[in-house]
Every structure is written in C-alpha cells, then in structure tokens.
Amino acid sequence: MDPIERAVQVLSRDGLIVYPTDTVYGLGADAFSDEAIEKVYEAKGRFFGKPVSIAVADADMLAAVAEVDPVSEAFIRKFLPGPVTVVLRAKSSIPTILTAGTGRIGIRIPAHSVPHEIIRRFDAPITATSANLSGEHDPVTLADCHVPHDFAIDGGRLSGTPSTVVDIAAGTLIRRGALADEIEAFLSSCR
C-alpha cells in the first residue's frame, strides 16, 4: 500500500503517524479528534496545558480554522508554505485541548511534499508537533523518533532547523528558527 494512503488510514482511526517535514519529524494525529490529540500529549509526555500546533495543506484550509486579517494574509502569502508556524486566533472548529484554552492556534503549511499530500488526502488538519518526548532534542532522522506511533514515513535526514513561531497580532517571534531575520523585517514594516 502507498505510504501516504496508509498514513491517511491511520489518521482516520485516531492513530498517530510520524512524518518528515521541511524542519524535523512531526507527530501527526487528526486535529479534530479529542481522542487522537490526547494520544499525542500522552506519547510525548507533554503537559496538557501546553498548546499543540497543527499543519494544513493550504491557505484555504488555514482560513477555515483560524481568523485571518489582512496583515496575517500578507504574511501567509509571503512565508508559507515553509518552515514557519504562525499563531492566529482559532475558530470554534478547533478543539480547546489544542489551544490549551488560549483561543489561539499555531499553524504550519509545510513545504515538504509528504505532509502536504497526507493532509490533502486526509482533507483535514493534523497535529504538527515534533516527534520526540517533551524536552528532548528535535528528531532529524526516523531513528531519533522515540514516541509511540502507529505508522512512520522515513524521509531521510532532515534539516533540523526548527520553524520560527510568530505571533502576528503581537508582532513578535515566540521562537527563532528558519527565516527569522526576514520575518522580523516583515513585522517591523507592519508597525
């Protein structure tokens, strides 16, 4: 069976997948299933009060799950898909467990073809947290992924440069990573 199709089957049964991205290996689950999301927290040993980001296939899917103002739209057009997580106000369709009650959600549009195709075929967002135990180093090879999962796709050695996490509304970087200087320049131009 095609690995992408197998990943979609696992996701549709509330299972966990490990997948390559343009940065590190991700741990994916159905972002609309509380049961699947709880499995992500348990697999990572992650505190439930800490939000989990999601990945979407394109700007249309992003707009379906988050509020997108004109500045956010310009940012998305410029930097996504790519190694960037944008934090936006979540729409009511996003489970509260993902936002940890903040009402805000981190969203990626990966530039890597594997997650893009998985999400496109699954036709829904998936979780986009790293496939490691909380606090451990980012997984750049499949062998680095020590979290429980039901299926994994090996994408070889990845860049390991984490995504930059940016809060558009606040105009700040939450985490510096890939493209940080260009993002800061963009944010400065919006002030």
C-alpha positions in Angstrom: 0.0 0.0 0.0 1.1 3.5 -0.8 2.7 5.0 2.4 0.6 8.2 2.1 -2.6 6.2 1.9 -1.5 4.1 4.9 -0.9 7.3 6.9 -4.3 8.6 6.0 -5.9 5.3 7.1 -4.1 5.5 10.5 -5.2 9.1 11.0 -8.8 8.2 10.2 -8.7 5.7 13.0 -7.4 8.2 15.6 -3.9 6.7 15.3 -0.5 8.5 15.4 1.9 8.9 12.5 5.5 10.1 12.3 6.2 12.1 9.2 9.0 14.2 7.7 8.7 18.0 7.3 10.9 20.7 6.0 12.4 21.1 9.5 12.2 18.0 11.8 10.0 14.8 12.1 6.4 15.6 13.1 3.9 13.6 15.2 0.6 13.7 13.4 -2.9 13.0 14.5 -6.4 14.1 13.5 -6.6 17.7 14.7 -10.4 17.4 15.1 -10.3 14.3 17.3 -10.0 14.8 21.0 -9.1 11.1 21.4 -6.3 11.4 18.9 -5.0 14.7 20.3 -4.9 13.1 23.8 -2.7 10.3 22.4 -0.3 13.0 21.1 0.1 14.5 24.6 0.5 11.1 26.2 3.0 9.9 23.5 5.2 13.0 24.1 4.7 13.1 27.8 3.6 16.7 27.2 1.8 18.8 29.8 -1.9 19.3 28.8 -1.8 23.0 29.4 0.7 23.5 26.6 -0.8 24.1 23.1 -0.1 21.9 20.1 0.3 23.3 16.6 -1.4 22.0 13.5 -0.5 21.6 9.9 -2.8 22.4 7.0 -2.4 21.8 3.2 -3.0 25.4 2.0 -4.2 28.9 2.8 -7.9 27.9 2.3 -7.6 25.2 4.9 -5.9 27.6 7.2 -8.6 30.2 6.8 -11.2 27.5 7.7 -9.6 27.0 11.1 -8.3 30.5 12.1 -9.1 34.2 11.8 -7.0 35.8 9.1 -6.8 39.6 9.0 -5.1 41.5 6.1 -1.6 41.5 7.8 -1.8 37.8 8.5 -2.9 37.2 5.0 0.1 39.1 3.6 2.4 37.2 6.0 1.0 33.8 4.9 1.4 34.7 1.2 5.0 35.7 1.8 6.2 32.9 4.1 4.0 29.9 3.7 4.4 27.1 2.8 7.7 27.0 4.6 9.4 26.5 8.0 7.2 28.9 9.8 4.5 28.5 12.4 2.0 31.4 12.6 -0.1 31.9 15.7 -3.6 33.1 15.0 -7.0 33.3 16.7 -8.6 29.8 16.4 -12.1 29.4 15.0 -14.6 27.4 17.1 -13.9 24.2 15.0 -10.5 23.8 16.7 -10.7 21.6 19.8 -9.9 23.6 23.0 -7.3 20.9 24.0 -5.1 22.1 21.1 -5.2 25.7 22.1 -4.8 24.9 25.8 -7.7 27.3 26.4 -5.8 30.3 24.9 -8.2 30.6 21.9 -5.1 30.8 19.7 -3.5 28.1 17.4 -0.1 27.7 15.8 -0.4 26.7 12.2 2.1 25.5 9.6 1.8 24.9 5.9 4.7 22.5 5.4 6.8 22.9 2.2 7.7 19.2 2.3 5.6 17.1 -0.2 4.9 14.2 2.3 2.9 16.1 4.9 1.3 18.2 2.2 0.0 15.1 0.4 -1.1 13.4 3.7 -3.1 16.5 4.7 -4.5 16.9 1.2 -5.8 13.3 1.0 -6.9 13.3 4.7 -8.8 16.6 3.9 -8.3 17.9 7.4 -5.6 19.5 9.6 -3.2 17.2 11.5 -1.1 17.9 14.6 2.3 19.4 13.9 4.4 18.9 17.0 7.8 17.3 16.9 8.0 13.5 17.1 10.1 13.5 20.3 9.5 13.2 24.0 8.8 16.7 25.5 12.1 18.4 26.3 14.3 16.1 24.2 16.3 17.1 21.1 14.4 17.6 17.8 14.3 14.4 15.7 16.2 14.8 12.4 16.1 11.1 11.5 13.5 8.5 12.0 15.8 6.7 14.5 15.5 9.9 16.6 11.7 9.4 17.0 11.2 7.7 20.3 7.5 8.4 20.7 4.8 5.7 20.4 3.2 5.8 17.0 1.2 3.5 14.6 3.0 4.3 11.4 6.0 6.2 10.2 7.3 7.5 6.9 11.1 7.8 6.6 12.2 11.0 4.8 15.9 10.6 5.5 17.9 13.2 7.4 16.1 16.5 7.8 17.5 20.0 8.2 16.9 20.1 12.0 16.4 23.9 11.9 13.2 24.5 13.9 10.4 26.5 12.5 10.1 30.1 13.5 7.0 30.7 15.6 5.5 34.1 15.1 2.5 35.8 16.8 1.3 38.2 14.1 -1.2 40.1 16.3 1.6 40.9 18.8 4.2 41.4 16.1 6.7 39.2 17.9 8.7 36.0 17.4 7.9 33.3 20.0 10.7 31.1 18.8 13.6 32.0 16.5 14.3 29.5 13.7 14.4 29.4 10.0 13.8 32.7 8.2 13.8 34.7 11.5 15.6 37.7 10.1 13.2 38.1 7.1 10.2 37.6 9.4 11.4 40.3 11.8 11.9 42.7 8.9 8.3 41.9 7.7 6.9 42.5 11.2 8.9 45.8 11.5 7.4 47.0 8.2 3.9 46.4 9.6 4.3 48.6 12.7 
